[in-house]
Amino acid sequence: MHKPSLIAASIFGSSAVIIGAFAAHALKKILPADALQTIETAVRYQMYHALVLLALCSFKTWISAKSIKRIFGLLVSGILCFSGSIYLLIVLKSYNIIGLSGIGIITPIGGILLILAWILLFIEAYKYKEISAK
């Protein structure tokens, strides 16, 4: 088991539920519909990748420790950049804080990091040689 993945999965998974519930209930009265949809997208991607982190815990039997660390790093960085920047932008917009909209460039960087994690996972799956029982 890769303990850092389990810890990160639990943190990202629980915070996705908290943020999603907070947005659906408390922020529904404050934010416009498009902002709520944007938060929903960030929460959804965060939860999807929290589940991948959870699955990563069981991959130790067929992926090297080095690759698990790389995938873990890409996933955590990607979640923080992608979802985190969206949350930050929504907060900045809701408080009419201007001049920091350049933070939006972090969102696609986070997306690229998540894509790279998936590509690395694909490469590891492709390289894996299953031993069949005969």
N, C-alpha and C positions, 0 to 999 in steps of 0.2 A: 504494500500500500504506500502511496506517496502522500504522506501526511500534510504537506503544504497545500496540495490540491484539495484534500478533504476540508481543511480549514478555510481556504479561499472559497470553495463551493458553498460552504455553510454561511459564510459572511455575505457573499454576493446573492445567494438564493434568498436568505432572510431579508436582506435590505431591499431586494427587488419587490418582495411582497409588501414590505412596509411602505416603500415609496409609491408603489402602485395603489395601495389602499388610501394613502394620504392624498394622492392626486385625485382619485375617484370620489373621495368624500369631502375633504377640506378644501382642496384647490378648485373643485368643480364650480364653486360659487365665485371664485376670484379670477380665474384664468379663462381666456377665450378657448373655444373648442379646438382650434388648430394647435394651441400650446398643449392642451391635454392630449391630443393625438400624438404630438411629438414626444411627450413624456411616456406615453404608452409604448411607443416604438423603442425608446431607450430601455424601459423596464423589460420588454419582451426580449430584446437582444441580450440584456444582462442575464435574464433567467435562462435562456437557451445556453449561453456559454457557462453559466454556473453548473448546469447539468453536464456539459462536456467536461468541466473540471472534475465533477464527481465521477464520471466514467473513467477519467484519466487515472484515478486511483487503482483501477483494476487492470490497467494496461501493462503493468510491470513485467508480466510474463512474456510479452512479445515485442515490447519496445525497450530500447536501451535507456538506462537512467539518464544519460546525457540528452537524448531526444525528449524524454519526459520533461526534463528541466526546461528545455527550449520551448516546447509546446506550452508548458505552464507559464513561462515568462511572457510569451506572445499573447496568450489568453488573458492573463491578468492585466497586462499593459493595454491590450485592446479594449477590454471592458472599461477600464478607468478612463482611457482617452475617448472612446466612443460614447458610452452612456454618461460618463462623468461630465464631459464637455456639454452634452445636451442639457443635463440637469443645471449646470452652471449658467448656460445661456438663458434658460427659462427664468432662473432666479434674477439674473441681471436685467432681463427684459421686464419682468414683473415689478421690479423696483425702479424702472426707468433709468438704470445706470447705463450711460452711453460711453462710447470710446473703447469698449472692450469686446466689440463684436468680432474682432480678429481671432478671438478664441475659437470661433467656429471652424477654423482650419484644422483644429485638433480632431474634430469628429471624423473626417475621412481618413486621417492617419490611423485612428483607432480601428476603423473598418479594414484598412489594409493589414494591420497587425492581426486582426481576427482571421482574415483570409489566409495570411501566411501560416497561422496555426493550423488551419484546416488543410492547407497544402502539405505541410510537414507531416501531419497525421496520415494523409493519403500516401505520401512517399513511404512512410514506415509500414503502412498496411500492404503496399505493393511489394516491398522488400521481404515481408514476412513469409517464411517458408513453413507452411503447416505440415506437421508430421502426421500422416494418416495412419490409422491403426489397420494393420492387415492381418 
